[in-house]
């Protein structure tokens, strides 16, 4: 899928510097960053879902441990 990305000047310059330092294309840097973000946010959502479903189950034990 083709997409247009509009960045503020300072972000564009930072992207260009990063790509140059890493000897990668700006496209590759953006793809890697996007994949990392998706993985991190997906993991956080999964942890939150598990906590919401499992914490009530152990609420009494956790309460006792906190005393």
N, C-alpha and C positions, 0 to 999 in steps of 0.2 A: 504494500500500500504506500503510495507516495503521500508525503505530508510536507507542509510548509511550517517552519519553525521561526518565529520572530523573537529575537532576544534583545534585551537592552544592550547598549554599547559595551558596558563594563562586563556583562556576562559573555558577550561575543568575544571580547578580547581575552578573557580568562579561558574560554574554551580553546581559542587559537593557541594560547601559550601552553596549555595542558597537552593538546594534541602534538604540538611541536616537541615538547619535552619528552613525551612518550613515544615519539616517532610513529604516531598513528594518525589516521584521518579524524577530522572532527566528527564525522558520521560514526566511526567506530567508538569514539569516546562517549558520544551521546547514547548510542545503543547499550554500551556497557553500563552506563549510569542508570538508564531506564530499567534495565533488567535487574540491577541491584536494588533499586527502589521497589520494584514490583515484588521481588523475593522478600525483602525486609517487611513491607507492609502486609503481605500475605501471611507471613510468619506471625506478625503481631496480631492480626485478626484471628488466626487460628488459636493462639495462646489465650486471647480474650474470650473466645468462644468456649474453650475448655474450662477456663476459670469460672465463667458464668454458669456452666452446667455442673461442675464438680465441687466448687467451693461450698454451696449450700449443703451438700452431702456431708462435708467435714466441718461444718460451722461449729458444732458443739465441741469437738476435739480441739479445734483451733482456739476457741474461746478459753478452754481450760488451760491450754499451753500458754496463753497470754497472761494468765493470772499468777 
